[in-house]
Amino acid sequence: MTKIRALRIENDLTAKDLARNLKINASSLSYVENRRARASDKIRHKLSCFFGVAEQELFDGERYAI
């Protein structure tokens, strides 16, 4: 389980709810959360701000979720 998914569940959010809050496409969030795609700078920033954590806590050096 990625840190993003763990934080999402901890905050009682569905993937659709989180995507809606971040104003991003739900499928984009799913790909990032499941490590199928690298996160764009925009998505990394939005996720780190939303959860109040540093980007390094959510993503590795290749911009994949950890």
C-alpha positions as CSV (number, residue, x, y, z in Angstrom):
1,M,0.0,0.0,0.0
2,T,1.4,3.4,-0.9
3,K,1.6,6.3,1.5
4,I,-1.0,8.1,-0.6
5,R,-3.5,5.3,-0.2
6,A,-2.8,5.0,3.5
7,L,-3.4,8.7,4.1
8,R,-6.5,8.7,1.9
9,I,-8.0,5.8,3.9
10,E,-6.9,7.3,7.2
11,N,-8.8,10.4,6.2
12,D,-11.8,8.4,5.3
13,L,-11.8,9.4,1.6
14,T,-12.5,7.5,-1.5
15,A,-10.3,7.9,-4.5
16,K,-13.1,9.8,-6.2
17,D,-13.5,12.1,-3.2
18,L,-9.8,12.9,-3.1
19,A,-9.6,13.5,-6.8
20,R,-12.6,15.9,-6.6
21,N,-11.0,17.7,-3.7
22,L,-7.7,18.1,-5.6
23,K,-9.6,19.0,-8.8
24,I,-7.7,16.3,-10.8
25,N,-8.9,13.4,-12.9
26,A,-9.8,10.3,-10.8
27,S,-8.0,8.0,-13.2
28,S,-4.8,10.1,-13.0
29,L,-5.0,9.8,-9.2
30,S,-5.5,6.0,-9.5
31,Y,-2.5,5.6,-11.8
32,V,-0.3,7.5,-9.5
33,E,-1.6,5.9,-6.3
34,N,-1.1,2.4,-7.8
35,R,2.4,3.2,-9.1
36,R,1.4,2.8,-12.7
37,A,2.5,6.3,-13.7
38,R,4.8,9.0,-12.4
39,A,3.1,12.0,-10.7
40,S,3.3,15.3,-12.4
41,D,4.7,18.3,-10.5
42,K,1.1,19.6,-10.2
43,I,-0.3,16.4,-8.7
44,R,2.7,15.9,-6.3
45,H,2.2,19.5,-5.0
46,K,-1.5,19.1,-4.6
47,L,-1.2,15.8,-2.7
48,S,1.6,17.0,-0.4
49,C,-0.3,20.2,0.4
50,F,-3.6,18.4,0.9
51,F,-2.1,15.9,3.4
52,G,0.3,18.4,4.9
53,V,3.4,16.3,4.3
54,A,6.6,16.8,2.3
55,E,6.6,15.5,-1.3
56,Q,9.6,13.3,-0.3
57,E,7.3,11.4,2.1
58,L,4.9,10.5,-0.8
59,F,7.2,10.1,-3.8
60,D,10.6,8.6,-4.6
61,G,13.2,10.3,-6.8
62,E,11.5,9.1,-9.9
63,R,8.2,10.6,-8.9
64,Y,6.5,7.3,-8.2
65,A,4.4,6.9,-5.1
66,I,6.1,5.2,-2.2
